[in-house]
Amino acid sequence: MNALTLPDIAVQASRQALPLEWVGMCGIALPVLFDGQRLVAKADAGVSLDDGEARGIHMSRLYLALEQLEQETLSPPVLRRVLQRFLDSHPGISSRASVKIHTDLLLKRPALISPLAGWKTYPVTIEAHLKNAMFHVELKIDVPYSSTCPCSAALSRQLIQQQFITDFANTSLQHADVLAWLGSTKGIVATPHSQRSIAQLHLRLDDFLDELPLIAIINDAEAALGTAVQTAVKRADEQAFALANGQNLMFCEDAARRLNQALKRAPGINAFHIRVVHAESLHAHDAVAESRWNWEVA
Ligand SMILES: Nc1nc2c(ncn2[C@@H]2O[C@H](COP(=O)(O)OP(=O)(O)OP(=O)(O)O)[C@@H](O)[C@H]2O)c(=O)[nH]1
């Protein structure tokens, strides 16, 4: 039997000489390691095709370079090594490399009062770029929280005052009567509307970080908002959550400003673009605010 050489189309000259900004693969299944856990991820990996004469890149070389992410905890130095391997395996035809990893970070969160805890997922994208010797990492993190409308709270308080006037007109106030009234449904004749909301954080990290500060950023964002959605909940936790909402009444503008201040203080962040989305229960549409810091608008 004749030994046949396998045809290699990628090394042929392109009929139409044209460099390409990005060529690669999207949606590669990849188990990654982070925070001692194995996470199910999808990766997009690619390089620029600077040599317009070259027919194609070598996809298998990028694919195989990703194997490193199976074995080592996700970190900027590991991502940099992977990208360097992308470029080293495409000598003379590629000068830029990128990888995006989409996963759900799974964190165990304690209840507000009871000794319970439960799991919460945070959708995360880790994106790394290498161009010449310039390397940077960006993170996208979705943080869910609760927001209670401050305007609705004020309007509700007014209705409660009106109810109080109606119920106690021309009567001498007795402490016990007022206390009983406050504990009845009349004492909360109107309630403000709240909504499940989402903070979409897009952050550019400082160069030369050794670790991905994902958990610290989530903790900072949740502390700034004060109303993180809960996991395991007993009545004591629900009451504490009601108090947290009442003490942190928020328009979407308030949420964006709180996050802006918190993330500017957080170490390791070079620039950010925040978008908060309040899935209004008053409206059938969302209330949205955005804030940027050091962020170049394309
Ligand atoms: N460049 C490119 N390759 C593709 C595409 N779709 C599928 N492939 C296949 O990806 C496979 C891997 O490509 P290479 O990495 O060049 O494979 P190879 O030539 O065996 O590997 P090397 O010897 O390292 O070059 C090939 O069989 C290609 O046909 C595409 O759209 N572009």
The ligand as an SDF file (V2000), in Angstrom:
LIG
                    3D

 32 34  0  0  0  0  0  0  0  0999 V2000
   -8.0400   26.8550    9.0400 N   0  0  0  0  0  0  0  0  0  0  0  0
   -9.2270   26.1880    9.1090 C   0  0  0  0  0  0  0  0  0  0  0  0
   -9.2270   24.8630    9.4550 N   0  0  0  0  0  0  0  0  0  0  0  0
  -10.4280   24.2280    9.5270 C   0  0  0  0  0  0  0  0  0  0  0  0
  -11.6460   24.9160    9.2940 C   0  0  0  0  0  0  0  0  0  0  0  0
  -12.6450   24.0530    9.4740 N   0  0  0  0  0  0  0  0  0  0  0  0
  -12.1080   22.8730    9.8170 C   0  0  0  0  0  0  0  0  0  0  0  0
  -10.7540   22.9470    9.8530 N   0  0  0  0  0  0  0  0  0  0  0  0
   -9.8820   21.8030   10.0890 C   0  0  0  0  0  0  0  0  0  0  0  0
   -9.0630   21.9000   11.2410 O   0  0  0  0  0  0  0  0  0  0  0  0
   -8.1490   20.8070   11.1250 C   0  0  0  0  0  0  0  0  0  0  0  0
   -6.8920   21.1320   11.8780 C   0  0  0  0  0  0  0  0  0  0  0  0
   -6.0950   22.0160   11.1300 O   0  0  0  0  0  0  0  0  0  0  0  0
   -4.5370   22.0440   11.3740 P   0  0  0  0  0  0  0  0  0  0  0  0
   -4.2720   22.5050   12.7420 O   0  0  0  0  0  0  0  0  0  0  0  0
   -3.8940   22.8330   10.2790 O   0  0  0  0  0  0  0  0  0  0  0  0
   -4.1890   20.4710   11.2580 O   0  0  0  0  0  0  0  0  0  0  0  0
   -2.8460   19.7710   10.8590 P   0  0  0  0  0  0  0  0  0  0  0  0
   -2.3330   20.3340    9.5670 O   0  0  0  0  0  0  0  0  0  0  0  0
   -3.0810   18.3060   10.9260 O   0  0  0  0  0  0  0  0  0  0  0  0
   -1.9280   20.1970   12.0370 O   0  0  0  0  0  0  0  0  0  0  0  0
   -0.4410   20.8010   11.9210 P   0  0  0  0  0  0  0  0  0  0  0  0
    0.4210   19.7080   11.3910 O   0  0  0  0  0  0  0  0  0  0  0  0
   -0.1240   21.2220   13.3120 O   0  0  0  0  0  0  0  0  0  0  0  0
   -0.5080   21.9800   10.9690 O   0  0  0  0  0  0  0  0  0  0  0  0
   -7.9410   20.5560    9.6630 C   0  0  0  0  0  0  0  0  0  0  0  0
   -8.3640   19.2400    9.3650 O   0  0  0  0  0  0  0  0  0  0  0  0
   -8.8540   21.5990    9.0010 C   0  0  0  0  0  0  0  0  0  0  0  0
   -9.4990   21.1480    7.8410 O   0  0  0  0  0  0  0  0  0  0  0  0
  -11.5960   26.2890    8.9030 C   0  0  0  0  0  0  0  0  0  0  0  0
  -12.6200   26.9530    8.6530 O   0  0  0  0  0  0  0  0  0  0  0  0
  -10.3610   26.8760    8.8330 N   0  0  0  0  0  0  0  0  0  0  0  0
  1  2  1  0
  2  3  2  0
  2 32  1  0
  3  4  1  0
  4  5  2  0
  4  8  1  0
  5  6  1  0
  5 30  1  0
  6  7  2  0
  7  8  1  0
  8  9  1  0
  9 10  1  0
  9 28  1  0
 10 11  1  0
 11 12  1  0
 11 26  1  0
 12 13  1  0
 13 14  1  0
 14 15  2  0
 14 16  1  0
 14 17  1  0
 17 18  1  0
 18 19  2  0
 18 20  1  0
 18 21  1  0
 21 22  1  0
 22 23  2  0
 22 24  1  0
 22 25  1  0
 26 27  1  0
 26 28  1  0
 28 29  1  0
 30 31  2  0
 30 32  1  0
M  END
$$$$
